Amino acid sequence: MAAGRPRSWSPPAAIRASAGLHLGAAAATLAMPAIWPWMLGAVTLNHAALTVAGMIPRCALLGPNLRRLPDVQAARGEVALTFDDGPDPMLTPRVLAMLAEAGARASFFLIGERARRHPDLVRAILAAGHRVENHTDTHPNFFAALGMAGQRRQILRAQQSLREAGAEPRWFRPPMGLRSPLLDPVLAGVGLHHASWTWRSADAVLSDAGAILRRLRRAGAGDVVLLHDGTWRADASGQPPLLQVLPTLLERLRRQGLRGVPLPAPE
């Protein structure tokens, strides 16, 4: 399977501290076997802390994590628009039309198996000047619980499918933003970078456009906004709430002098 150019990786401070704790606990237990319950407790608490960190999408303890645009882009009044879980033959073309009408661009985090079913939509996204990024191959909700080999398979299979449709993903976003301490070295090995968001719309689970827009009311210059063009809960009319949310959001950004853009190239 195709991969990007691997990049260097070094464990973040939290992982180095965890490794040191494990080694210290093992050494202390060998020297004084009677303290093993205390050492086991310390290691258990450490695992719990890392698990909690992985469940907080915007946390950077487990590795670099793009949560906002660089300051220079914020100064230009740019807001990153990102869409997860597509492509979808019903919704994605309508999203593209709305973005085109507003003169906005975005990053689409696509699922590999959906891209294989709809390569024409991947090409349409690219032709409109948007970016295509990696959101795993099948969007397993248990992605964060996979070992390194399982995470790598999910990422590489999606990467291959997106490349076959003409894309060159640079960013990766895990399902629901959940990650494990194993993800960062996997991403380094395949040449991708981790991205989360500043504001999450929750439009995959909320059906009320007003409630979704209220969640995004503070989105401003330099922020990364998460929306979905592949997963939604239908509103009262049976339609995806994004059809109401996106035009209103784009108009709000326009009135504030802000511009929708894709994620930048990784540094």
Phi, psi and omega in degrees: 000145183288143177224160175282181179286122180301148177242161181293150180220137172225141183299136174294168185303321182296322180287321177297319179295321179296317178297319178297321178297317180297315180295317180296319179296319179295316180295318181295323180292322177295322181285322182225082185306334184293341183267010184302325178298323179293319179293321177297320178297319180296317179294320179297316178297322178298315178297321179297319180295318179294323178296316179297318179300321179290339180270358177253099189305328185271000180289141180248013182294331184265007179144168179304148188205110180288116180243340179215160176286158175301155183304324182295325177286322176299320179296334178275001179077033182262142177233127180278123176260125180231141182235130181254158164081000178276190002276153180235127186295338178272315189266320185303315178300325180288323175297316179299320180295319179295317179296318180297318180297325181272354183069029182254156175235164187206172172248132180250115177271103190261151175271131187303312184294330176287325177295324178293328179282334185225059181298334178296326178289323176299315179294325179294321177299313181293319181296333180277001177091013179267171177254148176245129182234175190262128180230036183076172183274320182233005180056053177290129180296340180263020184307316183296341180270353179288153172286180182299320181295318180292319177295317180298319179298315179300317183289315184291322178297317176296317181300317180297314182295319180291323177293323179296335177270001175106001182269164175222077184300144178240336183246154175230137173233120181286157177306130179061009179076007183276138182222165176240168177299346182275346188290317186300314177294330176296313180298320178298322181292333180255003174078026178248167180233151185272135177228138172241243184193168171264317181230131178251128184284335186061026181286354175280342183237338178267142180253350183265118183299322180298318179295322179294314181296326178295327177294334183256009188296336181263004180298130183213195185304131178088353182278157173248120184254131179256124175231176180228131174245014180227349180221133179199164171249120187301145177278190184298335180270001181085010183252158174297132180298340179302332180296335174266324185292312189296312178300320180294317179297315180297321178293322177298316178299318180299315181297330180273003180075025182254159184226133178281131182222163172282173175295148180285170173294139179300148179281000000 
